[in-house]
Amino acid sequence: MSRVCNCCHNAFVGFETIDYDDLTRPISRAEAKAFRLHERSDPQLGAQLSAGSAVATAAITLGVTLAVLGAVGWIAIPGILLDGGDAWPLVAGVPVALIAVIIGVTVAVVRRRLGSSRDWLRWQRLSAFATTNRLGFTRRTEHPGYPGELFSGDGELLAVDQLHPAVGRNWEIGNLSPAAAGPVRLLRGRARGYVAVRLDTTTPERMEVAQRRAADLEFERANTWLILSSRQGWNLLDVGTLRRLFALLGDLGLAS
């Protein structure tokens, strides 16, 4: 039977023995704090967090400034209207709505750049899962650089929650979002799950097996890569989801 990649086949024998306990085990506050400190000590991640802090600070500053201007307008507008006309409730409500939108977008930008408590918990679980199973985990990558239609859309692309081999990237599981930064993309973007597999040989038999297991996914052959994608993001803390994705890798010859 043909294989997707003879050179890396032996490295991935044993997907069936993967330990999923780290995805669900309780994490104490002390463990969560230690993980954050460890992650921030990494130069590359520290630089990303610093950049995120700068963006968050700018967003907060802009949000506060516009909110103040909106509040001033809310106070000043009644005096502008003659005789407190009937338009007062409508006009007065505009700055209030503007302030609410500004605050909401600012909070969303801050959470996006620095990560919420839920994000950090997910990253800690996935990092532990990868370490236990001798895999690699990457929190986020801007412009992941894979070929194919999914990765060539307009605007910035952000890959998050990426699981891959500890050495090399002959395959990768992750989520892709068009909302890398900015309130407009942030509000309209929807994540899509993907599996990227490097193909070193033509494997029609393997492809047919994988397509039968994942009829709900989109398959695209792009150069030497096979890209499988979902219309929605993967929940990679769900054991059933990961079992299915690793089974797909096995169908493609990356496991025995």
N, C-alpha and C positions, 0 to 999 in steps of 0.2 A: 504494500500500500504506500502511496506517495506521501510525502511530508511537506509542510510549508517551508520549513527551514531545517535542513539536516544539521547545520552547524550549531544550532542552539537547542536541538531536540532534547539531548540528555540533561541540559541545565534546568528543564522544566518538568521532568518526570516527577510526579508526586503531587499534582494539584489536588488529588483526592485526599491527601493527608493534611491539608491546610487547617490550621487551628483558628477558629473564629471567635474564641472566647473574649479576646480583647475588644471586640465590637460592642459588647453588652455588659461587661463587668463594671461594678461601681467604681467611681474615681473620687478619692477624698479631696478636700480643699488643699491639703498640703501637697498632694500629687499634682493637682492642677496648677498651683503656684510654682512648683518646681519645674513643670513643663514649660510654662511661659518664660521663666527666667532662662532656661536652657535654650529655648528657641531664639530669644532676643540676644543671646550671646553669639549666635551665628552671624558672621559679618554680612553675608548676603541678605539674610532675612532682616537683620537689623537695619540695613540700608532701605529695604522695602518699607519697613515700619516707620522709619524716619520720614520717607517720602509720603507715606500715608498720613503721618501726623501733620506734615506741612499742608497737605491738601485739606485735611480735616480742619486745621486752624483757619485756613483761608475761607473754607465754607462757613464755619461758625461766625467769623468776622463779618462776612458778607451778609449772612442771615440776620445777625443782630442789627447791622446797619440798616438793612431794608426794613426790618421789623420796627425799628425806631422811627424811620421815615413814615412807615405806614401808620404808626400810632399817632405821630404828629398830624398827619393828614386826617386821621379819624377825629382828632380834637378840633382841627382848624376848619374842616369842611362845613359844619353847621353855621359858622359865622359867615361863610361865603354865600350860602343859600339865602335868598331873600325871604324874610318872614318865616323861616323854618318850614319851608314848603313841604309838600307831600313826598317829594323825592328823598327827604332826609333818611328814612329807614334804609332805602336801597343804597344810597350813596355811602352811608356810614358803614354798611355791611361789607362793602368792597375791601377797604383796608383790613378789616378783621379776617376776611377770607384769605387775603393775600398773605397776612402774617401766618395764618395756619399752614398754608402751602409752603411758605419759606421754611418754617420750622420743620415740617415733615420731610422736605427734600434734604435739608441740612442734616437731620438725624440719619436719614438713609445713606447719605454720602459718607458720613463719619463711620457708620457701622460697616459699610462696604469696604472702606479703606483699611480700617484697623481690626475689624472682626468683632462680632458680638460674642457674648459668653457661650452661646450655643455653637458658634463657629469654632471657638477654641476647644470646646469639648469634642466636637467632631474631629478636628485635626489631631487631638491627642489620641483618640481611639484609633484612628487610621494609622497614625505614626507607630503606635504600639503594635497594631496588627501587622504592619509591614516589617517591623523589626523582628517579631516573633517568627515570621515566615520567611525571613531572609529576602525580603523584597525591598523596593525603594518606594518612598512616598514624597511627593512634591506638593506643597500647599497651593501654589498658583504659578502659572507661566503666562506671560503676555505674548501674544503672537506665537503659538506653539509650533508653527512651521510645517505641519503635515500637508501633503497634497490633497487635492480633491475639492469638490464643491462645498462641502461643509465648512472647510477651513479657508475658503477664499471669498467669503461674503464681504460686503462693504462695511467699513468701520473697523474699530478695534475689536480683537477677539481675546478672550481670557479663558484659559483652561484652568480648572480648579480640581482639587481632590484627586490628584493623579497617582495611580498605583502602576508600578512598572518594575522590571528587573532591577536588582541592586546595581548591576553593572550592564551598561548598554541599554538600548530601548528597542528591542525587537518586537515588543508589544507594549501597549499602554491602555489603561482603563481610566476614564475621567469624565468630567462634565465640561461643556463648552458654553460660554455665555457671550453675547455681543455687548454686554454692559460692562465694559472695562472701567469706564469712568464717566462722570458727568450725569447730571440729573435727568436729561432727556433719555439717554440710553438706559439709565438705571430704571426708569419707570416703564419702559416698553420692552426691555429684554426678557427673553425666556431661555432658561438653560436647556441644553440637549445633551443626553448621555452619548458617549462614543467609546468604541474599542478600535484602536489602530494596531494593525498587525503587518509587520514587514514580510513580504513574500519574496523568497529567493528562487522559487520554482513555480511552474504552473501546476495547480492542484485542483482540477475540476471535481474529482471525487470528494475531496475534503469540503469544498465549497458547497456542494449539494447537501452534505450532511448538516453543515452549519446552518444553511438556509432553511432546512426543514425544522430545526430546533428553534430558529428565531425568525419565523415568518412575519412577525410584526415589526422587524427592524429593517432599515434601509441598508443595502449593500452597495458599495462603490469600489471598483478597482481603479486605483490612481497610481500610475507608474509602478513602483515595486511595493506599493502598500495596498492593503485592503482596509477600508473604513466601514465599520458598522455603526449605525447611529439610531437613536431613539428620538421621538418627538418631544419627550420629556426628559428631565435630568434623572440620573440614577440616584437612588438612596443607597449610598455605599455602606451605610451602617446596618442595612438590612441583610441578614445572612442569606436569605433566599435569593436576593438579587445577585450577590457576589458568587454564590454557588453556580448560578446559571451562567454568569459571565465567564467564570473559569472553565465551566463545561464547554462553552463555545470555543475557548482557546484550545481545549483538548480536541474538539472536533476538527480544528484546523491544524492539528498535528503538533501542538506545542506541549502535549502531555501524553503519557502512555495510555 
